[in-house]
Amino acid sequence: MATATFTAPDRVRVTAWLQRYGVYLAVGVLLLFNALFTANFLSAANFRTQLVQAAPVCIVALGMALVIGTEGIDLSVGSVMALTAALVPLYLGAGPAAAIAAALAAGVLSGLFSGFLVAFLGIQPIIATLALLVGGRGLALVLAHGQLVGLHNPAFLALGTGDVLGVPVMVLVAGVLAVLAGLLVQRTAFGRRLVAIGGNRAASALAGLPVRRVLLTVYALSGGLAAVAGVLATARLGAGDPSDLGQLMELSAITAVVVGGTPLTGGRVRVLGTVFGALLMQLVHATLIKHDLPDSAAQMAQAAIIVVAVYLARERSGR
């Protein structure tokens, strides 16, 4: 009697399927579990809360996905968010537009600095962005004098608490940015160059692609998107809190990207997977908290998820 065997090609196919579609399966399983076992999970108010809390992670992860697509990494995103939390109160007296412009400029300049170190000086991305991980939050604390500053501008606070046709502004912004990121990767020459550089930087340079310009732009986009997330999170909090805002955001963003199917080795960017990765991180955290497990358990679960995702990517790459 013949017995079924799990061959190497079968293993490759399963690994590839899990890497590409596993995040959607995981989100579905968590939604089903919570619908059955978590009180009031299916309420509109709860869905709104989950989406709003996932929005900043989603926005930062979009920028991280572009960087990882070039075989890079950006550890400075949490510090960029802290920097925006320090700058917004300083410039809000001149109006919301001035505060937002200052925050976005700081984010883009931070990204350009990291990109310059990577593209022109040849410094490894993890080292280049580690400098801003430490120095960026330190600068933010200096600017804010180490204090949490309350905000009282209704127009600015509406970014964090307001709705547009019933959709929270934060969720709407995250959705628009996700669509734009998808179009950038799939429909533009820049997106094709980004993926090519991540696949083989040396060959891309020999082929005449503007490697340095693409890398510089990618890190600037990551810094700018982190600043957007920082502005929205500050508006939702109603205060500038550079000591706490963005803590461990780099871990959450990297996890969302890798779980969503973008390999750390570069050469591919999955925008929709990244969005669902951010949702998965939020659902994991919310599920554990709602079932009376400590926040540390959510962080441990997050670490386990990224280990599994990296293992699947490694298995697929090795095969």
C-alpha positions as CSV (number, residue, x, y, z in Angstrom):
1,M,0.0,0.0,0.0
2,A,1.5,3.3,-1.1
3,T,2.2,6.0,1.5
4,A,2.2,9.7,0.9
5,T,5.6,11.3,1.3
6,F,6.5,15.0,1.8
7,T,9.1,15.6,-0.8
8,A,11.6,18.4,-1.1
9,P,9.6,20.1,-4.0
10,D,6.5,19.9,-1.8
11,R,8.4,21.6,1.0
12,V,9.5,24.3,-1.3
13,R,5.9,24.9,-2.5
14,V,4.5,25.0,1.0
15,T,7.3,27.3,2.2
16,A,6.7,29.7,-0.7
17,W,2.9,29.7,-0.2
18,L,3.3,30.4,3.5
19,Q,5.8,33.2,2.9
20,R,3.4,34.8,0.3
21,Y,0.0,34.1,1.8
22,G,0.7,33.2,5.4
23,V,0.0,36.7,6.7
24,Y,-3.5,36.7,5.3
25,L,-4.2,33.3,6.8
26,A,-2.9,34.4,10.2
27,V,-5.1,37.6,10.1
28,G,-8.1,35.4,9.2
29,V,-7.4,32.9,12.0
30,L,-7.0,35.7,14.6
31,L,-10.2,37.4,13.4
32,L,-12.1,34.2,13.7
33,F,-10.6,33.4,17.2
34,N,-11.5,36.8,18.5
35,A,-15.0,36.7,17.0
36,L,-15.7,33.5,18.9
37,F,-13.8,34.1,22.2
38,T,-13.4,37.9,22.7
39,A,-16.3,39.9,24.1
40,N,-17.4,42.8,21.9
41,F,-14.8,42.2,19.3
42,L,-17.2,42.5,16.4
43,S,-18.4,45.9,17.5
44,A,-17.8,48.9,15.1
45,A,-16.1,50.8,17.9
46,N,-13.6,48.0,18.4
47,F,-12.8,47.7,14.7
48,R,-12.2,51.4,14.6
49,T,-9.8,51.2,17.5
50,Q,-7.8,48.4,16.0
51,L,-7.5,50.2,12.6
52,V,-6.5,53.4,14.2
53,Q,-3.9,51.8,16.4
54,A,-2.5,49.8,13.4
55,A,-2.3,52.9,11.2
56,P,1.1,54.4,12.4
57,V,2.8,51.0,12.2
58,C,1.4,50.5,8.7
59,I,2.7,53.9,7.6
60,V,6.2,53.3,9.0
61,A,6.2,49.8,7.6
62,L,5.5,51.1,4.1
63,G,8.7,53.1,4.2
64,M,10.6,50.2,5.8
65,A,9.4,47.9,3.0
66,L,11.0,50.1,0.4
67,V,14.3,50.2,2.3
68,I,14.3,46.4,2.8
69,G,13.5,46.0,-0.8
70,T,16.9,47.4,-1.6
71,E,18.5,45.0,0.9
72,G,18.7,47.7,3.5
73,I,17.3,48.4,6.9
74,D,16.2,51.6,8.8
75,L,16.5,51.5,12.6
76,S,15.9,55.2,12.9
77,V,12.2,55.3,12.3
78,G,11.2,55.3,16.0
79,S,13.6,58.2,16.7
80,V,12.3,60.1,13.8
81,M,8.8,59.8,15.3
82,A,10.2,61.1,18.6
83,L,11.8,64.0,16.8
84,T,8.4,65.0,15.2
85,A,6.9,64.8,18.7
86,A,9.4,67.3,19.9
87,L,9.1,69.6,16.8
88,V,5.3,69.8,16.6
89,P,4.9,71.7,19.9
90,L,7.7,74.1,19.0
91,Y,6.1,75.2,15.7
92,L,2.4,74.7,16.4
93,G,2.1,78.3,17.5
94,A,2.6,79.3,13.9
95,G,-0.2,77.0,12.8
96,P,-0.7,73.3,12.1
97,A,0.8,73.6,8.6
98,A,4.0,75.0,10.0
99,A,4.2,72.3,12.6
100,I,3.6,69.5,10.1
101,A,6.0,71.0,7.6
102,A,8.8,71.1,10.2
103,A,8.1,67.6,11.3
104,L,8.1,66.2,7.7
105,A,11.3,68.2,6.8
106,A,13.0,66.7,9.8
107,G,12.0,63.2,8.8
108,V,13.1,63.6,5.2
109,L,16.4,65.2,6.2
110,S,17.0,62.3,8.7
111,G,16.4,59.8,5.9
112,L,18.7,61.7,3.5
113,F,21.4,61.6,6.1
114,S,21.1,57.8,6.5
115,G,20.8,57.4,2.7
116,F,24.0,59.5,2.2
117,L,25.9,57.3,4.6
118,V,24.7,54.2,2.8
119,A,24.8,55.3,-0.8
120,F,27.9,57.5,-0.9
121,L,30.1,56.4,2.0
122,G,29.3,52.7,1.7
123,I,28.4,52.3,5.4
124,Q,26.3,49.3,6.2
125,P,22.6,50.3,6.6
126,I,22.3,48.8,10.1
127,I,25.2,51.0,11.3
128,A,24.2,54.1,9.4
129,T,20.7,54.1,10.8
130,L,21.8,53.0,14.3
131,A,23.5,56.4,14.7
132,L,20.1,58.1,14.2
133,L,18.4,55.5,16.4
134,V,20.5,56.8,19.3
135,G,21.1,60.4,18.3
136,G,17.7,61.2,17.0
137,R,15.9,60.5,20.2
138,G,18.6,62.3,22.2
139,L,18.1,65.4,20.0
140,A,14.3,65.1,20.5
141,L,14.7,65.0,24.3
142,V,17.0,68.1,24.2
143,L,14.5,70.0,22.0
144,A,11.6,69.1,24.4
145,H,13.7,69.6,27.5
146,G,12.8,66.0,28.4
147,Q,9.2,67.0,29.0
148,L,5.8,66.0,27.7
149,V,4.1,69.0,26.2
150,G,0.3,69.2,25.9
151,L,-1.3,70.3,22.6
152,H,-4.4,72.4,22.4
153,N,-4.9,73.2,18.7
154,P,-8.2,71.7,17.5
155,A,-7.3,71.7,13.9
156,F,-4.1,69.7,14.5
157,L,-5.7,67.4,17.1
158,A,-8.4,66.5,14.4
159,L,-5.7,64.6,12.5
160,G,-5.6,62.1,15.3
161,T,-9.3,62.0,16.3
162,G,-11.3,63.3,13.3
163,D,-13.2,61.4,10.6
164,V,-13.8,61.9,6.9
165,L,-17.1,60.4,5.9
166,G,-17.0,58.2,8.9
167,V,-13.4,57.0,8.3
168,P,-10.8,58.0,10.8
169,V,-8.3,60.4,9.3
170,M,-5.4,58.2,10.4
171,V,-6.8,55.2,8.7
172,L,-7.6,57.2,5.6
173,V,-4.0,58.6,5.4
174,A,-2.6,55.1,5.9
175,G,-4.8,53.7,3.1
176,V,-3.9,56.4,0.6
177,L,-0.2,56.0,1.4
178,A,-0.5,52.2,0.9
179,V,-2.1,52.7,-2.5
180,L,0.6,55.2,-3.5
181,A,3.4,52.9,-2.3
182,G,1.8,50.0,-4.3
183,L,1.7,52.2,-7.5
184,L,5.3,53.3,-6.9
185,V,6.6,49.8,-6.7
186,Q,4.5,48.2,-9.4
187,R,3.9,50.9,-11.9
188,T,7.0,53.2,-12.0
189,A,10.5,52.9,-13.3
190,F,11.7,53.9,-9.8
191,G,10.0,50.9,-8.3
192,R,11.5,48.5,-10.9
193,R,15.0,50.0,-10.2
194,L,14.5,49.7,-6.5
195,V,13.7,46.0,-6.8
196,A,16.6,45.4,-9.2
197,I,19.0,47.1,-6.9
198,G,17.8,44.9,-4.0
199,G,18.2,41.8,-6.2
200,N,21.8,42.6,-7.3
201,R,23.3,46.0,-6.5
202,A,26.6,45.4,-8.4
203,A,24.8,44.2,-11.5
204,S,22.4,47.2,-11.3
205,A,25.3,49.6,-11.2
206,L,27.0,47.9,-14.2
207,A,23.7,48.2,-16.1
208,G,23.7,51.9,-15.6
209,L,21.0,52.3,-13.0
210,P,21.2,55.3,-10.7
211,V,21.9,53.2,-7.6
212,R,23.0,56.0,-5.3
213,R,20.0,58.2,-6.2
214,V,17.5,55.4,-5.7
215,L,19.0,54.5,-2.3
216,L,19.0,58.2,-1.2
217,T,15.4,58.5,-2.2
218,V,14.3,55.3,-0.5
219,Y,15.8,56.4,2.8
220,A,14.3,59.8,2.5
221,L,10.9,58.2,1.9
222,S,11.3,56.0,4.9
223,G,12.2,59.1,7.1
224,G,9.3,61.1,5.6
225,L,6.8,58.3,6.3
226,A,8.0,57.9,9.8
227,A,7.5,61.6,10.3
228,V,3.9,61.3,9.0
229,A,3.3,58.5,11.5
230,G,4.8,60.6,14.2
231,V,2.6,63.6,13.4
232,L,-0.6,61.5,13.4
233,A,0.4,59.7,16.6
234,T,1.2,63.0,18.3
235,A,-2.2,64.4,17.3
236,R,-4.0,61.3,18.6
237,L,-2.1,61.5,21.9
238,G,-2.7,65.2,22.2
239,A,0.8,65.8,23.4
240,G,4.4,65.8,22.3
241,D,6.1,62.9,24.1
242,P,9.6,62.3,22.6
243,S,10.6,60.0,25.4
244,D,8.0,57.4,24.6
245,L,6.6,57.9,21.1
246,G,8.1,55.5,18.6
247,Q,9.6,53.1,21.1
248,L,10.3,49.7,19.5
249,M,8.6,51.0,16.3
250,E,11.5,49.7,14.2
251,L,10.8,46.2,15.5
252,S,7.1,46.5,14.7
253,A,7.8,47.8,11.2
254,I,10.4,45.2,10.3
255,T,8.1,42.5,11.6
256,A,5.2,43.7,9.5
257,V,7.4,43.9,6.4
258,V,8.9,40.5,6.8
259,V,5.7,38.7,7.8
260,G,4.1,40.4,4.8
261,G,6.4,38.5,2.4
262,T,9.2,41.0,1.7
263,P,12.5,39.2,2.3
264,L,15.3,40.8,4.3
265,T,17.6,39.9,1.4
266,G,15.8,42.4,-0.8
267,G,14.8,42.2,-4.4
268,R,11.0,42.1,-3.7
269,V,8.5,44.4,-2.1
270,R,5.0,43.3,-1.1
271,V,3.0,46.3,-0.2
272,L,-0.4,44.6,0.5
273,G,1.4,42.0,2.6
274,T,3.0,44.8,4.6
275,V,-0.4,46.3,5.3
276,F,-1.7,43.0,6.5
277,G,1.5,42.5,8.5
278,A,0.8,45.7,10.4
279,L,-2.8,44.5,11.0
280,L,-1.5,41.2,12.3
281,M,0.9,42.8,14.7
282,Q,-2.0,44.9,16.1
283,L,-4.3,41.9,16.3
284,V,-1.7,39.8,18.1
285,H,-1.2,42.6,20.7
286,A,-4.9,43.3,21.1
287,T,-5.7,39.6,21.5
288,L,-3.2,39.0,24.2
289,I,-4.1,42.1,26.1
290,K,-7.9,41.4,25.9
291,H,-7.2,37.9,27.3
292,D,-5.3,39.4,30.3
293,L,-1.8,38.7,29.2
294,P,0.9,41.3,29.9
295,D,2.3,43.6,27.2
296,S,5.6,41.7,27.5
297,A,3.8,38.6,26.1
298,A,2.9,40.6,23.0
299,Q,6.5,41.6,22.5
300,M,7.6,37.9,22.8
301,A,5.0,36.9,20.4
302,Q,6.1,39.5,18.0
303,A,9.7,38.3,18.2
304,A,8.6,34.7,17.6
305,I,6.6,35.8,14.5
306,I,9.6,37.5,13.0
307,V,11.8,34.4,13.6
308,V,9.3,32.2,11.8
309,A,9.0,34.7,8.9
310,V,12.8,35.0,8.5
311,Y,13.1,31.2,8.6
312,L,10.5,30.8,5.9
313,A,12.3,33.4,3.8
314,R,15.6,31.7,4.3
315,E,14.2,28.2,3.4
316,R,12.7,29.6,0.2
317,S,15.9,31.4,-0.7
318,G,18.0,28.3,0.0
319,R,15.8,26.1,-2.1
